[in-house]
Amino acid sequence: MPVKINGQVYYRTAEVCQAVGIGKSTLFRWMRDNIVQEPAHRDRKGWRLFTEEELGSITAETSRIQSNQITRATATPSMTR
């Protein structure tokens, strides 16, 4: 359940992962690899607190499509007898 602090709604790590459909290890790897930014806030226990905007950027990353870099080999004609 999101927490409301000083009028701002924050989501904890598990809530973010559940909302976007990824595991915690994936989220932590993305933060470590600078694919998504570490959240700007933490609570008194040191737990990460994500804003709606940060949640949106993670959602966008899960929806991102990139082109496949593998080039397709062209078929060579069969040798005739």
C-alpha positions as CSV (number, residue, x, y, z in Angstrom):
1,M,0.0,0.0,0.0
2,P,1.5,3.4,-1.0
3,V,2.4,5.7,1.8
4,K,1.5,9.4,2.0
5,I,4.1,11.7,3.5
6,N,3.5,15.5,3.6
7,G,0.8,15.2,1.0
8,Q,3.1,13.2,-1.5
9,V,2.3,9.6,-2.4
10,Y,5.3,7.2,-2.4
11,Y,5.6,3.6,-3.4
12,R,8.0,1.1,-1.9
13,T,10.2,-1.3,-3.9
14,A,7.9,-4.3,-3.8
15,E,4.9,-2.1,-4.8
16,V,6.8,-0.7,-7.8
17,C,7.9,-4.2,-8.9
18,Q,4.4,-5.6,-8.6
19,A,2.9,-2.6,-10.5
20,V,5.2,-2.9,-13.5
21,G,5.6,-6.6,-13.5
22,I,9.3,-7.1,-12.8
23,G,11.3,-8.7,-9.9
24,K,13.3,-6.8,-7.3
25,S,16.5,-8.2,-8.7
26,T,15.7,-6.7,-12.1
27,L,14.9,-3.3,-10.6
28,F,18.1,-3.3,-8.5
29,R,20.1,-4.3,-11.6
30,W,18.6,-1.5,-13.6
31,M,19.4,1.0,-10.9
32,R,23.0,-0.4,-10.7
33,D,23.4,-0.2,-14.5
34,N,21.8,3.3,-14.6
35,I,19.0,2.2,-16.8
36,V,16.6,3.8,-14.3
37,Q,17.5,6.3,-11.6
38,E,17.8,5.5,-7.9
39,P,14.8,7.1,-6.2
40,A,15.4,10.5,-4.6
41,H,13.8,9.6,-1.3
42,R,14.1,7.1,1.5
43,D,12.1,6.6,4.7
44,R,13.4,6.5,8.2
45,K,14.3,2.8,7.8
46,G,16.3,3.5,4.7
47,W,13.7,1.9,2.4
48,R,13.5,3.4,-1.1
49,L,10.4,5.6,-1.8
50,F,9.4,6.1,-5.4
51,T,7.2,9.0,-6.6
52,E,4.6,8.7,-9.4
53,E,7.1,10.2,-11.8
54,E,9.8,7.6,-10.9
55,L,7.2,4.9,-11.2
56,G,6.3,6.2,-14.7
57,S,9.9,6.1,-15.9
58,I,10.2,2.5,-14.7
59,T,7.0,1.6,-16.4
60,A,8.3,3.2,-19.6
61,E,11.5,1.1,-19.4
62,T,9.4,-2.1,-19.1
63,S,7.5,-1.1,-22.3
64,R,10.6,-0.1,-24.3
65,I,11.3,-2.0,-27.5
66,Q,14.7,-2.1,-29.2
67,S,15.7,-3.4,-32.5
68,N,17.5,-6.7,-32.7
69,Q,21.2,-6.2,-33.5
70,I,21.7,-9.6,-35.1
71,T,22.0,-9.4,-38.8
72,R,20.2,-12.0,-40.8
73,A,22.4,-14.0,-43.1
74,T,21.3,-14.0,-46.7
75,A,20.5,-17.4,-48.0
76,T,22.9,-18.6,-50.6
77,P,21.5,-20.3,-53.7
78,S,21.9,-24.1,-53.7
79,M,24.5,-25.5,-56.1
80,T,22.9,-27.2,-59.1
81,R,24.2,-30.6,-60.3
